[in-house]
Amino acid sequence: MIQSKSKGVPERERLFVCEVRIMDTRRKLPPIGARIIKSSVAVALCMVIYYIRTLLPIGNGIPFYSALAALWCLQPYHETTRHNAGQRSIGTFIGALFGLGFIDAVRAAGIETPVPVYLLASAVIIPVIYLTVLLNKRNAAFFSCVVFLSIALTHSFDDDPYIFVLNRVLDTFIGIGVGLGVNNFRLPVRHDSDTLYVSGIDQVLIPDDHSGTQYSKVELNRLIEAGVRFTISTIHTPAVVMSLMKGVDLRLPLIVMDGAAIYDIKEKEYIEAEFLPSDVNEKAEQIIAEAGIHCFVNVMFDSTLLIFYGEFQNSAERELFSAYKHSPYRNYIHSSYRRFDENEKILYLTVLESAEKIYPLEERLKAQLGDSVRITVSESGYEGYLYLKLFSPLASKQEMMKKLKAHTGAEKVVTFGSIKGQYDVYIGDGGGNATVKKLKKLYRSDVYR
């Protein structure tokens, strides 16, 4: 068996795998994000408002409930914040109404001992929750129960429980207002919405140790929501990009497969692609076969990427196939079903072989095919094995960048990458959070460094 870096999954195509390194003292701590700071500010504002209320000739409530409501409303995204605020508001109203009705019923029945009140309150939980179901507000059920029980169990015997109910509702809405205000607060900055920002993934957005990826995702989503024109340029297929960048609201087309195609993430289709000429591909497959080596043939059929395979020649290929053959992101088909006609659209060929065989094959392909192909050799993640990929010479990130710029209408493009001298913004610190911070600086029209 071959030793791979992630259970047989190639390093450049593995999904988010969080490796726990117990003895790794160099692991980076996640930064204190804006949400943490805003939470502290929101609680402090609730305390200030409470202090002001104590100076007024009316009931002053309990700041604890305001702080809870504010914290509940503080979410990474505006849509989630509004949703949570609505849940809390509806839950508070339902709980308060049932609480007032319960107090009136207990007093009308002349119940003056705690035990019957507690048992009755337990039974009333049923209609409280059921009302949220009837109103199709099931997510508000918890808050309805909390508000109802806080009234029924602790204030049924107060001289004036109605004041508490009023303050309880007011406390909640003060917290909701503070949470919404703090979460939506933005400093006035001038944004750059004319530039297209294009970033790699490996060692750029995702560091090798996968540290800080959640922070990066949240900040990226905030920037995209604010209007930044951001997309990805990568060696990966669209399916792998979607897995690696899961949780990020990518909206613009992606440059994928090392510049072989541009994929529209919204329409779920390829809008640009550079295919290998059929005669060149036929010659390349012949050279590979004569060397006794197997290759994967990546064919585009409509907007679906099909991967044809033959008889595997090594255990690395078998492990790769076993790892992905049931994946919804891959479409492996045996070469016996291949069409082999002039309408076949081949994006690229992939060889997974030992270094001893890859380099002679590379030299032979270059010697016989010359400038009619673009060849890349890269690490595979399997010890002793390399990837060789063969593309059309027009299939490059640089060429696709020109097409993407025209497609988006961007006036300027700024690229982020980990190879020095090849990108506008060099990411040499492992990427991740630092990349997003640099993007934020540029987008906010700070000094370009």
N, C-alpha and C positions, 0 to 999 in steps of 0.2 A: 504493500500500500504506500501511496505517496503521502508525505506530510504536507498539508496545506495550512495556510495561516488562519483559516476559519472553517474547519470541518469540510474541506474539499471545495469550498466556494471561492472562486477567484477573488483576489484582494480588491481589484478595481470594480467588481460587480457584486460584492456582498452588500446586503442591506444594513440598516442600522443595527450593528451588533455591539452591545455595550460590554466590553471586556473588563472584568473586575481585576485590577492589579493590586493585590493586597500589599505587596512590598514596594510598590511604586510611589516613592515619596515626592516625585516630581509632578504628580497629577495636579492639574490646575483647579483651583476652587472657582465655582461659578460666581460671576459678579453680582453685586447688589443692584438689582434692576429697578426700573422706574416704578413698577407696581409696588415694590416693597416700600420705597420712599413715599409714594402717594398714600399707601395705607396708613403710615405713621402720621402724615399730614392730615388725612381725613379724620382720624381719631382725635387729634389735637383740636381741630376745628369743632368737632362735636362737643368737646369739653368746654371750649370757649363759649359756644352758644348756650350750653347749660348754665355756665356762670352768669351770662347776661340774663337768662330767664329767672335766675334766683333773685335778681334785683327788681323784677317786675312784680306787681301785686296780684299775681295769679299762680296757679300750681306750676311747679318747675320741672316735673317729670323725673325720669331716671336716665342719665347719660349712657348707661350700659346698653340700652336698647337702640339708641341712636348710633352708637359705635358699631354694633353688630350689623345693622342695616347698611351702614356706609361700607363696611368691609365686604359684605355680600355683593354689593354693586360694583366693587372695584375688580374689573376683569381685564384681560389683555386686549380685548377687542370691543369696539363700540356696540356692535350688534349684541354681543353677549351681555354687556352692561345693561342695555335697554331691556333685554329679555329678563334678566334677573331682577331689575327694578320693578318690572311689571308683575312678576311672580310675588315679590315681597308685598307690593301694594294690595293685590287681590287677596293674598293670604291674610293680611292684617285686617282688611275690611270684614272678611268672612268670620275670622276668629273673634273680632270685636263685637259683631252683631250677635253671634251665638253666646258670647260671654255676657252681654247685657241681658239677653233673653233668659239665660240661665239664672242670673242673679235675681231677676224679677220673679221667676218661677219658684225659686227656693224661698224667697221672702213671702210670696203669696201662700205657699204651702206651710209656712211656719216652721220650717226645719232650722234647728239652732245648734245641732251637733255636727262635728266634722265628718264622721264616718259615712253617714248617708249622703252628704254632699259629695264626698270623693267618689263613692260608688255611682252616683247619678252622673257625675262629670265623665266617668269612664264610659258610660252608656252613650252620652251625647257625642262622643268622638265619632260614632258611626254616622249620624247625619252630617256632621261637620265635613268629614271626608267625602261622603256621598254627594254633597252639594258641589264640591270641586269637580267630581266626575260628571255630574249633570251639566255643569258649565264648561266642560272640556278644559278645565284648568287643573289637571292632575298634579302638575309640578308645584302648585301652590298649597297642596294638602298639608305638607309638613309645617309651613308657616301658619296656616289656619289653626292647626292643632296647638302649636306653641303659644300663639296669642290667646286662644280660648282657655288653655290650661293655666296660663299665667294670671288670667282674670278669675277663673272659677275656683281654683285651688287656694289662692292666696288673698282674695279680696271679697269673698262672698259675705263675710261678716263685718266688713268695714262700715263705719257710720255713713260714709259717702263714697261708695265704690265707683260711682259714675265719673268722678274727677280722675280716678286712676285710669279708667278706660279712655277718657279723652286724652290724657297725657300719654298713655301707651300708644295710641294712634299717632299723636303729634310727634312723639319721640321717633317713631319709625319713619315718618315722612321727612323729618329733619335729617335723619341719617341717609335716606334715599337721595334727598336733594344735595347733601354734601358729597356723597359718593359720585353722583352724576357730574357735579360741578368739577370735582378734583380730577376725575377720570378723563373728562373732555377738555381740560385746560391745556392749552398749547401756547408756548411763547411765540410771539410774532416773528417769523423768519421768512426770508425770501427763498422760495423753492425753485429748483431747476427741473422743469418738466419737459425740456426740449432734448435732453441728452438720453441716449439709450445706454444703460449700464448692463454689461454682459460679463458673467462670472463663470469660472469653472466650479467644479464640485470638490473633487478629492484634494485635500490639503489647502483648499481655498475657503469653501463654505463649511466643509466637514473636516476637522483635523483628524490626524491618525488615532488619537485617543478618544475621539468623539466627545470631548469635553465642551460644555456650553452650547450644545446644539439646540436645546429648547429655547434658550435666550435668543439665539440667532434667528430661529423660526418666528418667534413673537415679534422681534424688532423688524424683520423683513416684511412680515404681514402689515405692520403699522406703516412702514414706508410705502409699500404698494398701495395700501388704502389711501394714503395721503397723496398719491399721484406719481410716485417714482416709476419710471419705465425700466423695469428690471427683467432680465431673462438669463437663461443658462446656455453655455456652450460646453459640450462634454463628449467624451468617447462613448458614453453609455447609450443604450437604446431608450426610447421614450418611456417604456415600461419600467426600466430600472430607475430612471430619473424620478418618476412618480413615486416609487418606493423610497428612494433616498430622501426626497424632498417632501415626503408626506406631511401634511399639516401646513405647508406653505401655499399661499393663494397665488400661484403662478398664473398669469393671464396672457402674456405675450408668447409668440411662437418660440420654440427651442431649436438650437443648433445641436443635432444629435449624431451619434455614430462617427465621431471624429470628422465632422464636416460632410458626411455623405448625404445628409438630408436636413430639411427644416420641418419641424412638426408643429402643427397648430393644436395647442392643448385644449382649446375650447371646442373646435369642430372635430377633434380627434381624427385628424387626417394629415397626410404629408402634403405640404404646399410647394416644396422644392425637393428635388433629388437628382443626384448625379450617378448614373449607372455605368457599369463596365460594358464597353462594346462587346457584342457577342463573340466576335472573332478573337479579341484579346482574352476574354474570359476562357474561351475554349482552349486556347494555347496555354494559359496559366494552369488550368486544371490538368492538362496533359503533362506539363512539366512536373507538377506536384505528384501526380500518379506515378510517373516514371521514376521518381525518387522513392517510391514505396511509402508515401506519406498520405494520410487522410486529411481532408479539409471539410469544414462546414461551409455550406453555400447559403448566403443570406439573400433571399429573393423577396421582392415586394410584389404582393398580389393584391390589387386594389389598394386599400390603406392598411393592409395587414402584412406584418413581417413574418415570413416563413423561413425556417432554418432546416435545410435538407442535410442529411448525414448518411454516411455509408458504413463500411466496416471499420470499427475503431482499431487503431494500431498500438495504443498504449493505455495504461491504467489512468492517466490524467484525463483523457477524453471520456473514459467510462465513468469516472467520478463526476466530471462536469455534467454529463448527460443524466446520471442518476440524481444529481442534486436538483436539476431543473426540468426534468421531463414532465413532471406533474404541475409545474408552475403555471398559473394563469397568465404570466407575463411572457412565456416563451411558447412558440409553436413549432415543435420539432416534428419533422416528417421524414420517413425513410426515403432515400433517393430512388427507390423502385417506383415511387409515385410521381417522380419529377417529370415535367413536360418535355424539356430539352428542345424547345422550338425558338423561333426568332422573336416571339412575343415575350419571352422570359426576361424579366427585368431584375438583373442581379446588382445589388448594391455593393457587396464586397465578399471576399473569401476570408475565412479564418482558419489558421493552422495552429494547433496546440501540440508542440513537440519539444523534445529535449534540445538543449542549447547546442549539442553536438550536431544535430540535424538541421536546426533552424538556420544557422549562419551559412552553411553551404547552399541551402535552398535559396536563401535571400540573394546570394551572389549569382546563382544560376538564373533566377527570375530577372534580376537586374540586367544580366548580360543578354538575355534573349528577348526581353520585353522593353527594355530601355525606358524612354520617357512616356510610354503608353500606359504606364501604371504608377501609382504611388504606393510604396511599401513602408509599413511601420513594424517595428519589433519592440515588444514591451514585456514587462514582468507579468506572470500569470497568477501568482499566488501559490502555485504548486512548485515545491522545491525541485530545482533542476530543469524546469520546463518554462518555455517562453511562448508568447503569442506572436504570430506573424499575421498581419492583415494586409490585404491587397485591395486597393481602391482605384477608381478612376482618377487620373491626375487632376481633374477639375473638382474632385471631392475633397475640399479642404476647408478648414474653419475660416480662413481668410476670404475665400471666394463666397462662402455662405454668409459671412458677415456683411459683405457688400449687398447681397440680395435681401438680407434681413433689414438692413438699414433702409433700403428702398421700400420694402414692404411696410415698415412702421412709420416711414416719413420722418425719421429722426434727423436732426441737424448735425449731431455729433455722436460718436460712440466712444465710451470709456470701458476698457477691458480690465478684468482682474484675473491674475494667474500666478502660479508658483514657479514659473520658469523665467529667470532673470533675463531682461532684455527683449522679451517677446510680448509683454503686456504693458498697458499704460500704468497700471498700479500693480507693483510687485508685492506678492504676499510671501514673505520669507520666514514668518514666525509660526508656521503650522496652520494658519487660517482659523476659521470659526468666528468667535465673537469679534476679534480684531478686524476681520474683513467687513463685517456689518457696520462697525463703528466708522471705518474709513468711507464706506458707501454713504453713511448718514452725513458725514462731513461734506463730502462732495455734493450730495443732493441738496444740502442746505446752503450751498454756494459759499462755503468757507474757502479759505485759501487752499488752492490745489498744490499738493506736495507730492 
